[in-house]
């Protein structure tokens, strides 16, 4: 299994890619907005977790 296969498998775990066929322009715009909001939420969660990880690593680094 190569890296592309792993990425596809991981995307399918989250219901991606989603079929965009048959979606109206308004529906596509709403879907894009929802995805952008989800990305912002993920970025926030990553930032929080990376900060916690850095703190833990600093604590145990001595």
Buried (B, 14 or more C-beta within 10 A) or exposed (E): EEEEEEEEEEEEEEEEEEEEEEEEEEEEEEEEEEEEEEEEEEEEEEEEEEEEEEEEEEEEEE
